[in-house]
Amino acid sequence: MIASSNNCPSWSTSSIAQACAITFQGNASNKLQQDAFFFLDNWYQEDLGMMAVTSAVVPFCLAVSDGVASSHHSQHCSKAVVKAIGRLWNDQKHICSDSIHQLINQTKHLSKRHGAAATLAMVACELNYDGIIKATITHVGDSRVYWLPKGTSQWQCLTRDHNLLNELIDQKAQEQGSQAKFADYNREGMAGSLYSITECFALTADDSYLSSEAPEDSSCQIDINSGDCILVCTDGIHDLVTSHEWQPISAKTDLQAWLINLKNQIYDSDGNAYDNGTAILVRFD
């Protein structure tokens, strides 16, 4: 795999987790790899790749970006998103959708790439003064972050997809004078027309970014305990193999083998890996 040449700032030498990533083109009908990801200190975009299990020191950042397949140039947008994350992270700046939006559009893009779009799911972990690991989850679109607390067998989705279906769920709840429950969101299974995303990053071909609005992100923060796991993934993962079907993880689980098994499940699914897939798995020590 080929990474960008950047250097991660030296904040800490204390390892708190083990992380691993897998990415594959799958059987995408456009025959393109439009996923990209940021792994600890570098960005990547490859047709097929597996990261070595790597010790993560605090603070660290993990992110995936999925190019929206409506454009044959969206791989350039997803790459621009993770490159922007790398630059912002290495500059020790706060990362939000607005700062990513500004960076990816400071460079004029070819007119044929105008409108190319991408999603984001990102986890940034830091150690608080009281010794508690805080994980900040930020996302735009339908890439997701899942959490598996130690001692449990069921993954919890921490992100609400920005898509038409979830907007309709909110609208119905509002009309009934109630509030939708989180369990009502993110219906799992192969995507349909109602899964069309409503928030994403997009490339512009001129100076129009100066007046364009950044996508509206959603964020939350959780406390992490030893033995917890987090998975950051594109929809080519969760659409084809739901979290209920993922294998359990223990302190002895081989993270590479777990991700390879997940990839095999996706190819064996009814959808036969019809989309690119990228997943980053982290287990906290």
N, C-alpha and C positions, 0 to 999 in steps of 0.2 A: 504494500500500500504506500502511496506517495503522500507525504504530509507537507504542509506549509513550513517554511523555515522561520519559526518564531521562538522566542525564549519565554519560559514561564517565570514570573517573579518568585524569588525565594522567600516565602513567608514562614514555612514550617518544615520540619523534618520528621514529624510524627505521623506515621501511617495509621489511618483509622478505618480503612476499607480496602477491599479488593474489587477491581472493576474489569470488565471485559465487554467487547462489542462484536457484533456480526452485521454484515451488510451484504445484500445480494440483489441482483437485477430481477430475478424471477422470470416469469413468462409474460412480462408486460407487453401489451399489443404494439406499443410504439417502439419496442426494442431499445429503450433508453433507460439509463440509470439516473433517476431524477432525485434520489435521496442523497443527503450529505449529512455529516455529523461532526460534532466537536467532542474530542475525548481528552480530557484533562489539560492538555496544553497544545494540541494541534487539531487542525481540521482535515477531513478526509472525504473523498468521493470516489468510490471504486465499484466496478461491476460485481465483484465478489471479494470478500475479505474477512479475516478473523483476527482480532487483536489478541495479543498475549494477555494473560491475566496480569494486571498491573496494580501495584500498591498505590493507593491514593492518599495524599497528604492534604491536610486542611490549610487554606480553603481550596476547594476544587470545583470544577464546572463540567457538566455533561449536557449535551444537547443533540437533538436530531431535527432536521428540516426536510420536508417532503415537497418536492416540486409538484405543483398542481398539473395534472396530465392534460388539461384542456389546451395547453401550449406545448409545442415541441421544443421549446427553449427554456422550460422552467427549471432544468438542471442548473442553469446559470443563476437563477434567483436563489435556489436552495444553497448553492455554493457561496453566493454573496452573503447570505445570512450567517452561515457558520464562520466565514472569514471575518465578518464584522464582530461576532462574538469573541473570536480569538483576539482581535485588536483591542476591544473594550476590556476583556478580562486581563490581558497582559498589561494594560495601562491602569489596572486597579480601579476602574470606573464602575459605577452602578450600571447594570445592564437592564434595560427595559425596551419595550417595542419601539418607543420613540427614538432612542439613541441608535438602535439597529437600523431603523427606517432612514435616519439621516445619513448614516455611513454608507448604506448600500446604494444610495442615490446621489452621493456626491460625485460619483463618476458617471459620465454620460455613457449610456449603453446603446448598442446598435439598435436601429429602428426595428429590425425584425424581432428583437427580444422585448419590445415594448409590451407590457401587460403580462409577461411571464410572472408567475406567482408561486409562493411557497408558504408552508406552515412552520411552526416551531413548537417544540416541547423542550424545556430546559430545567435542570436542577443545579442549584449552586449551594454547596455545603460549607458551613463555617463552624468554628468552635467558639461558643460564648464564653464570657468571663467566668461563668459558673461551671464550666466544663461540659455543658450540654451541646450536642451537635444539633444545629438548626439547618434544616433543608428548606430552601425557598424554591417553590415550583412556579414557573412562568410558562404560559402557553398561548399560542395563537393558532386557530384552526382545529384540525382533528387529529394531530399527533398527540399522544397521551403519556401520562406518567402514572405508574402503578406502584403501590406500596404493600409489602408483605411484612407485617410486624412479627417479631420473633415468637415462635410457638404457635403460630396460626397457619392454616392451610389455604385460606382464600385471599387472593390479591384484592386490594381495594383501589379503585380508580380514583385519582385525586384531581382529575381535570374534567371539565364539562366542555364537550366539543362545541365549537362555534359553527353550528350548521343549522339548516332550515328546520329540521325536525325538532331540535331542542328549542328553537324560537317559537315554534307552534305549540310546544308543550307549555312554555311560559305564557303564551298568549291565552291558551285555554284556562290555565290556572288563574290568571288575572281576571278573566271574564267570570269565573266562578267565585271570585273574591277570596281566593286562597293562594298559597305559594307552592310551587312544584317541589317535590322531594328529590333529593339528589339521585335516588334510586330510579326515578322516572327517566333520567337522561341516559345518553350513550347506549342506546339499544344495540346489542351486539349482533353480529352477523354480516353477511356480504352487503356492501353498500348499494343503495338505490338512489333515485333522484332526490329524495328528501334528505339525503346525506350531503347535499351540496354545501360547501363551506361558505360562511358569511364574513369571516375575517381572515386576512392573509397579507403577507408582504407582496409587493409587486414592483417590478423594474419599470422605470420610465426612460424614455429616449431623449428627453430634453430637460429643461429647467423646471418642468411642471411640478417636480417633487417639492419645490420651495413652497408651493401653495397646497400640496396634497396632505391629507391627514394620515398619520401613522395608524396601523391597525390597532384595534382595542384589544389589549391582552387581558388575561385573567391570571391572578396569582394567589398563592396561599403559602403558609409556612407550617411545618410540622417539626416536632422534636423527634430525634432519631435515637434509638437505643441499640446497644450491642446485639448483633444477631438479626437485625432488621435487613430487609432487602428492598431495592428500588429497581424498577424497569422503566426505561424511557424508550418509546417506540413510535414508529410511523404506522399509518393505518394498514399498510401491507402486512402487518403482524396481527393486530387485534381484530381486523375485519374477518380474517380467515381462520384463526384459531383463538377462540374466546379464552379469557383468563381462567375460566372454570376448568379448562382442559390443560393448563400448564402444569408441568411436573413440580412436585414439592422441592424445596431447597433446604438443606441443613448446613451445618458448619463444615461438613465433609464433602459437600457437593462440588464436583468439578464444573466450574462456571463455563468453560469452553464447551464441554460435553453437553451441558444443559442447553446452551444456545444452539448448538448443532442439532440437538433433538427437536427444538422448537422449529428450526428451519425445515427439518424433515416432515414435521407435522403439517406445516404450511403447504409443502409440495404434495403431500398426501391428502389434503383437504379437498372438499368439493370444488373450491375455487382454483385449485391447482396453481397456487402462487401467481395469480393473474396480475399482481402488482409488485413493485419494488418493496423490499422489506429491510428495515434497519432496527436493531435493538441494542441497547446498552444496559447491561446488568451490573449492579453493584451490591455487594454484601458487606455490611459493616462489622468490623471486628469486635 
